[in-house]
């Protein structure tokens, strides 16, 4: 039990460090990748919701320390995104396939980014009592589309690595030729 906890803590630290230091050093286009969201969505599909929720709480608490958003904003946005994805996964996507994982990642990116933008704009309005200008075309092109593509690529890499070393995603075929 203690070894599992230590292993999970090390994985959380690695994800947080890669998000905070490695991704920031990449070229500007690749800085849109959200490693924490990719890992959280993957763990929710690969294991279960509570496992992903623990990672969500821990990772977003650490990432909130280093973000320019007010503290707790990323935590709330990640949790709301996780709840929305969980309901989508339960009601719409019923299997643990790569396609459902990629669609959940796309929905996760869109939900998370829209929650962050709307809540940040509301916070700025509360603080300054003025509406700030926001160009949705640039946000869609430069932020959401690139983040969807990069996070889907990262999710495919995680899926392949996990598929090689685990039996959670192995194909199960029903033999219909026997009578």
FIKE-978296 format. One record per residue: z negated, y, x negated of N, C-alpha, C in turn. Coordinates in steps of 0.001 Angstrom, whole numbers, plus 524288, in hexadecimal, padded with zeros to 5 digits. Layout:
BEGIN
NODE     nzz     nyy     nxx    cazz    cayy    caxx     czz     cyy     cxx
NODE       Z       Y       X       Z       Y       X       Z       Y       X
...
//
This chain:
BEGIN
NODE     nzz     nyy     nxx    cazz    cayy    caxx     czz     cyy     cxx
NODE   80000   7FB54   7FCCC   80000   80000   80000   80000   804E6   7FCA4
NODE   7FCB3   804EB   7F895   7FC66   80975   7F521   8017B   80A33   7F226
NODE   80402   805E7   7F0DE   80900   80647   7EE01   80D2C   808AF   7F180
NODE   80D3D   8074A   7F691   810FE   809A9   7FA39   81016   80F86   7FAC4
NODE   80B2C   81116   7FB17   809ED   816A4   7FB97   80B92   8199A   7F6B9
NODE   80A75   81772   7F232   80BFD   819FE   7ED47   811EA   81A48   7ECDF
NODE   81491   8160D   7EE64   81A4D   81601   7EE43   81C8D   81A33   7F1E3
NODE   81A59   81AC4   7F689   81C36   81EC0   7FA38   81B10   8243C   7F851
NODE   8168D   82509   7F5EA   8154E   82A31   7F3C2   8190D   82B97   7EF60
NODE   81A45   827D3   7EC13   81E04   828CF   7E7CC   82366   82A12   7EA0A
NODE   824FE   8273D   7EE1C   82A0F   8285A   7F08C   82A24   82DC7   7F2FE
NODE   825DE   82F52   7F593   82597   8348F   7F7D8   825E0   838C6   7F3AD
NODE   82333   837F9   7EF61   8234E   83BC6   7EB1C   828CB   83C1B   7E8D2
NODE   82B5C   837A7   7E827   830B5   837B2   7E615   83478   83A8C   7E9BF
NODE   833F4   839B0   7EEC1   8375C   83C61   7F281   8364B   8423A   7F270
NODE   83152   843BE   7F266   82FF9   84951   7F255   831CE   84BEC   7ED50
NODE   83112   84952   7E8EC   832C0   84B92   7E3E8   838B0   84BED   7E3AC
NODE   83B60   847F5   7E5B0   8411A   84846   7E5A2   84313   84C99   7E92C
NODE   84081   84D6E   7EDA5   84212   851A8   7F122   840F4   856FC   7EEBA
NODE   83C77   85781   7EC44   83AD5   85C9E   7EA49   83D38   85E06   7E50A
NODE   83E1A   85A3E   7E1A6   83FFA   85BA1   7DC6D   84595   859EA   7DB69
NODE   846F0   85527   7DCE4   84C23   85336   7DBAE   85055   855C7   7DF06
NODE   84F69   8562A   7E409   85354   8585A   7E79B   85432   85E25   7E674
NODE   8501F   860EF   7E4FD   850A9   86682   7E3D3   853E3   86785   7DEEE
NODE   8543B   863AB   7DB7C   85736   86453   7D6A7   85CEA   862C3   7D743
NODE   85E5A   860C8   7DBB2   863C2   85F36   7DCA7   8672A   86407   7DD9D
NODE   86C55   86372   7DD68   86FC8   867CB   7DED9   86EC5   8698F   7E473
NODE   8702D   86E6A   7E5B1   86EB8   870AF   7EAC8   8703D   86D7D   7EF90
NODE   874BD   86B13   7EF8D   87655   867FE   7F41C   872A2   86360   7F4E0
NODE   870FD   860E7   7F0A8   86DBF   85C3B   7F104   867F9   85D80   7F1DE
NODE   86696   8626F   7F1E9   86130   863DD   7F2EF   85FD9   86371   7F8BE
NODE   863B8   86255   7FBF5   862C8   861B8   8018D   8609D   85C5E   802F6
NODE   8607C   858C3   7FF47   85EA9   85381   80082   858D7   8539F   801B9
NODE   8574F   8509B   80580   851DB   8505B   80724   84FFF   84ABD   80663
NODE   84DF2   849B4   801BE   84C4F   84471   80054   847DD   84296   803DD
NODE   84446   8460B   80507   83FC4   84497   8083B   84181   842DA   80DA8
NODE   84510   845A8   8100B   846ED   84432   8153D   849C4   83EF5   81517
NODE   84CE1   83E1C   8110C   84FB3   8392A   81094   84BE9   83494   8100A
NODE   847E2   83540   80CEA   84413   83108   80C30   840ED   83024   81129
NODE   83F64   8344F   813C5   83C55   833CA   8188C   83F70   830FE   81CCF
NODE   8444C   83288   81D99   84789   83008   8219B   84884   82A55   82028
NODE   8498C   82953   81B39   84A81   823F6   81991   845B4   82085   81A6B
NODE   8411B   8227B   81910   83C60   81F5F   819B5   83B19   81E6B   81F72
NODE   83C54   8222C   822CA   83B73   82156   82866   83EEE   81D05   82A89
NODE   843A9   81CA6   82891   84739   8189B   82A6C   8460D   81366   827BA
NODE   8450E   81384   822A5   84451   80EAC   81FB9   83F22   80C01   820FF
NODE   83B09   80F09   8219E   835EA   80CBC   822AE   83441   80DCF   8284B
NODE   8317B   8120F   82924   82FFB   81386   82E6E   82EAD   81955   82E91
NODE   82DBE   81B34   8333F   82CE9   820C7   833FE   827F1   822AB   8314E
NODE   823C0   81FBD   8319D   81ECE   82183   82F5A   81F24   821E0   82967
NODE   821FE   81E5B   82700   822C9   81E89   82157   825C3   8237D   81FCE
NODE   829DE   824B2   822BB   82CCD   8297A   821BD   829A5   82E5B   822F6
NODE   82638   82E14   826E2   82302   8329A   82848   81F0F   833DA   823FD
NODE   81CE1   82FDD   82185   8193F   830CC   81D2D   81C1D   83363   818A6
NODE   820BD   83172   81768   823E1   833EC   81354   82550   8397E   814E2
NODE   82685   83A47   819CA   827ED   83F76   81BB7   8236A   84348   81B02
NODE   81EC9   841B6   81C7A   81A37   84521   81BE8   81929   8466B   81631
NODE   81926   84274   812E6   817DB   84355   80D61   81C13   84683   80A98
NODE   82102   8450D   80B5D   82537   847D5   808B1   825BA   84D77   80A8A
NODE   82552   84E51   80F9A   825EB   853AA   8117C   82143   8570D   80FFC
NODE   81CA1   854CF   80F90   81823   857DE   80DC4   818E4   85997   8081F
NODE   81B03   85621   804E2   81C00   8578E   7FF65   82084   85B6B   7FF0A
NODE   824AA   85A82   801F7   8292F   85E05   801C1   827EB   86363   803FB
NODE   8244F   863A0   807B2   822AE   868AC   809DB   82002   86C16   805CD
NODE   81D79   869B0   80211   81ADF   86CBC   7FDFA   81EBD   86FE6   7FABF
NODE   8237E   86DEE   7FA38   82754   87063   7F6C8   82BDE   872F0   7F9B4
NODE   82B93   87354   7FEDF   82FDC   875B7   801CA   82EA5   87B6C   802F0
NODE   832AB   87E5D   8043A   831F2   883DA   8058B   830C0   8849D   80B51
NODE   830E1   8806C   80E53   82F63   880B9   813D0   82971   8811E   8143F
NODE   82778   882F4   8189A   821C3   882E8   81961   81FB5   87D49   81922
NODE   81AF0   87CB3   8171A   818DA   87774   8165E   81848   874B0   81B9F
NODE   81A27   87000   81BD4   819E4   86CD8   8208B   81EE9   86CC9   823A0
NODE   8227B   87056   8227A   8275A   87095   8256C   82AB9   86BC8   8246F
NODE   82B3C   86A3B   81F84   82E48   8658B   81E62   82BAF   860AD   8209B
NODE   8268C   8608D   8207A   823B6   85C1B   822B5   824E3   85B8F   82882
NODE   824AD   85FCF   82B55   825C3   85FAB   830F2   82B78   85E36   831EB
NODE   82F0A   86074   82EEB   8349F   85F57   82FB2   835E5   859A7   82E63
NODE   833AB   8579F   82A1E   83491   85221   828C8   83258   84E84   82CFA
NODE   82DB3   84FB8   82EEF   82B5E   84C5F   832F5   82E7A   84C87   8380D
NODE   83032   85127   839A3   83366   85182   83E67   838A5   84EBE   83DB0
NODE   83ADF   84F3F   83914   83FBA   84C7A   837EA   83EDE   8469B   8381B
NODE   83A96   844E1   835D9   8395C   83F4F   835CF   8387F   83D37   83B58
NODE   835DB   84036   83E9C   83514   83E8B   84406   83A3F   83E3C   846FE
NODE   83D99   84219   84636   842B1   84204   848D1   845F9   83D60   846EF
NODE   845E2   83C5E   841E0   848E2   837F4   83FC7   846A9   832C1   8419A
NODE   84186   8327C   8421E   83F23   82DAA   84409   840D9   82C86   849A4
NODE   840F7   8307A   84CDE   842BA   82FAA   85242   84886   82E45   85276
NODE   84BA8   830AF   84F1E   8512D   82F2F   84ECD   851BF   82986   84D03
NODE   84EB2   82810   84922   84F15   822C0   846FE   84D77   81EAD   84B05
NODE   8495A   81FC8   84DEF   84775   81C0D   851C9   84B1F   81BAF   8567A
NODE   84D19   8201E   8584C   8501C   82029   85D29   855FB   81F5A   85C5C
NODE   8580D   820FA   857DD   85DB3   820BE   85721   85F41   81CCC   852E6
NODE   85D0E   81D60   84E47   85E68   819F9   849DF   85A6B   81594   8499D
NODE   85C20   810DC   84AAE   85866   80C94   84B1E   85878   808E5   8467B
NODE   85BF9   80996   842CD   85C2B   805FC   83E6C   85B61   808D9   8393F
NODE   85A81   805DD   83538   859A0   80805   83001   85EAE   807BE   82CD4
NODE   862B0   80A4D   82EAF   867A7   80A37   82BE9   86863   80F57   828EB
NODE   86C25   80F33   8256D   86D5F   813DB   82260   86F66   81839   825D9
NODE   8726A   816E0   829CC   874A7   81ADC   82D3B   87078   81DB3   8305F
NODE   86CC7   81AC6   83271   86896   81D5F   83554   86537   820A2   831AE
NODE   8647D   81ED6   82CEB   86180   821DB   8291D   86448   826F5   827B1
NODE   86966   826BA   82705   86C60   82B76   825C3   86C73   82F4A   82A56
NODE   86CFC   82D51   82F17   86CD3   830CD   833A3   86770   8333C   8344F
NODE   86359   8303B   83359   85E17   83271   8338F   85D60   83694   82F5A
NODE   85FB5   835BD   82ACA   85F49   8399F   8269D   8621B   83EA4   8281F
NODE   866A2   83E2C   82A85   86983   842D5   82C3B   86663   845CE   83057
NODE   8645B   842FD   83434   8611D   8458D   8382B   85C35   847E4   835B9
NODE   859F3   84530   831ED   8553E   84722   82F53   85632   84C29   82C62
NODE   85A96   84C76   829AD   85BE7   85140   826CD   85C9D   855CC   82A97
NODE   85F86   854EA   82EBE   8608B   8591D   8327D   85B7E   85AE6   8351B
NODE   85863   85734   836EC   8537F   8589C   83991   84FCF   85B68   835E1
NODE   84F26   8594E   8312A   84B82   85BA6   82D70   84D2B   86124   82BD5
NODE   85216   861DA   82AA8   853EB   86703   828F3   853A0   86B03   82D62
NODE   8550B   8696D   8321D   854AA   86D16   8367E   84EFB   86E86   837A4
NODE   84B78   86ABE   8375C   845F0   86BEF   83816   843EF   86FA8   833EA
NODE   84583   86EBC   82F03   843D1   87236   82AC6   845E1   877BE   82B87
NODE   84AD2   87830   82CF5   84D20   87D61   82D96   84AB8   88043   83235
NODE   84A57   87DA4   836B0   8481F   88043   83B4A   84272   881C6   83A79
NODE   83F65   87E59   83821   839E2   87F9C   83752   83941   883DE   8332D
NODE   83C8E   883CE   82F39   83C41   887EE   82B44   83DEF   88D32   82D85
NODE   841F4   88D2D   830C6   84399   89208   8334D   83F61   8940C   836FC
NODE   83CC7   89085   839C5   8387B   8922B   83D37   833F4   89468   83A08
NODE   832E5   89205   8358D   82EB8   89400   83228   83017   89977   83014
NODE   834FD   89A2F   82E7B   8369D   89F57   82C96   8365E   8A364   830F1
NODE   837E2   8A1E0   835A5   8378A   8A57C   83A0C   831DE   8A6E6   83B31
NODE   82E63   8A329   83ACD   828D8   8A420   83BB6   8269B   8A7D5   83797
NODE   82844   8A720   832B0   82622   8AA58   82E76   82878   8AFD4   82E5E
NODE   82D93   8B04E   82F2A   8302E   8B559   82E8D   8317E   8B7FC   833BC
NODE   83157   8B508   837F4   8329A   8B6F9   83D29   83840   8B8E9   83D9A
NODE   83B98   8B6BB   83A44   8412E   8B7D6   83A94   84426   8B2BA   83A14
NODE   848BF   8B29B   83C57   84C03   8ADFD   83BDC   84F2F   8AE5A   836DE
NODE   84F49   8AA26   833E2   85274   8AA1D   82F22   857D7   8A7F6   8306B
NODE   85BB4   8A9A8   82D73   860FF   8A7BA   82E51   8617E   8A25F   82BCF
NODE   86487   89F22   82E47   86527   899C9   82C6D   86ABB   8981D   82D7D
NODE   86D7E   89679   8297D   872E8   894CF   82A12   8730A   88EE2   82AC5
NODE   8742D   88D36   82F88   87410   887B0   830CA   87890   884B8   82E45
NODE   87D04   8873F   82D81   88173   88485   82B19   8803A   88303   8257E
NODE   87DEC   886A3   82290   87C88   88579   81D29   87845   88152   81D04
NODE   8747F   881B8   8208F   87050   87DD5   820CA   87284   87873   821F5
NODE   8761E   8781B   825A7   87869   8731B   8270F   87B9A   870DB   82295
NODE   87ED7   8742D   82030   88244   8724F   81C0A   87F4B   8712B   81703
NODE   87C14   874C7   81555   879A1   8744B   81037   874A3   87116   8103B
NODE   8722D   870A7   81498   86D23   86E03   81495   86D5B   868CB   81773
NODE   86EC0   868DE   81C60   86E54   86419   81F85   87281   8600D   81E10
NODE   87762   861A4   81DA5   87B80   85DCD   81C88   87AD3   85B55   81729
NODE   8799A   85E81   8133F   878BC   85C4E   80E0B   873E0   858E0   80DF4
NODE   86FD1   85A79   810A3   86B13   8575B   810AA   86BF1   8522C   81386
NODE   86F02   8523F   817BA   8703B   84D5E   81A6B   87329   849AB   816CB
NODE   8771E   84BAB   81421   87A39   84857   810B6   876F3   8463F   80C28
NODE   873ED   849A1   809B6   870CF   847EE   80535   86C72   8443A   806D1
NODE   869DC   84554   80B29   865B6   841CF   80CED   867D8   83C8E   80EB8
NODE   86C7A   83C8A   81113   86ED9   8378B   81281   8704A   83467   80DA5
NODE   8723B   83709   809AA   87359   83458   804C2   86E75   83220   80242
NODE   86A4C   83534   80240   86552   83352   80025   86337   82EC9   80366
NODE   863D0   82F0F   80876   86203   82ADF   80BDF   8650C   825DA   80AEB
NODE   86A24   8264B   809F6   86D43   821AE   808B4   86B55   81F42   8039C
NODE   86A39   82279   7FFBA   86831   8206A   7FABF   862E5   81DC5   7FB74
NODE   85F76   82025   7FE7B   85A5A   81DC6   7FF86   85B08   818B1   80287
NODE   85E81   818AD   80661   85F7E   81402   80981   8617D   80F8A   80623
NODE   86532   810B0   802A9   8675F   80C98   7FF4A   86332   80A8A   7FB8E
NODE   86038   80E16   7F93C   85C08   80C5F   7F5C0   857EE   8092E   7F894
NODE   85690   80AD1   7FD37   852AD   80803   80049   854D4   802CB   80225
NODE   859D3   8028F   80369   85C42   7FDC8   8053E   85C84   7F9AF   800E7
NODE   85D19   7FB6A   7FC1B   85D53   7F7C9   7F7BA   857FC   7F555   7F6BF
NODE   853D1   7F870   7F72B   84EA0   7F69B   7F5B3   84B2E   7F4F8   7FA48
NODE   84D07   7F547   7FF14   849C3   7F40F   80394   84CC0   7F0B6   80771
NODE   849DE   7EE75   80B15   84C56   7EB49   80F26   84C1A   7EDE4   8147A
NODE   84A7E   7F2D1   814BC   84A0C   7F575   819C8   84F4F   7F68A   81C5E
NODE   8536C   7F734   81954   85886   7F88A   81B82   85C83   7F426   81AE8
NODE   85AD1   7EF8C   8198B   85E7E   7EB40   818E4   860EF   7E9D7   81E24
NODE   865DA   7E894   81DFC   868A6   7E745   822CF   866D7   7E1FC   824D9
NODE   86632   7E1B9   829DC   864C1   7DCE7   82C77   86930   7DB99   8303C
NODE   86B72   7D716   82F75   86FCB   7D586   832CB   86E0A   7D111   83658
NODE   86FC0   7D145   83B17   86E92   7CD26   83ECC   87338   7C975   83ECC
NODE   8721A   7C498   83DD3   87635   7C0BB   83D9F   87794   7BF1B   84338
NODE   87C22   7C0B0   844F6   87DCC   7BF6E   84A4D   8816C   7BABA   84A77
NODE   882AD   7B874   845F3   88645   7B40C   845DB   88378   7AEFB   8473B
NODE   87E5E   7AEBB   8467A   87B67   7AA0B   847C1   87A8F   7A9B9   84DA7
NODE   87A93   7A516   84F8B   87985   7A44E   8551E   87539   7A078   855C6
//
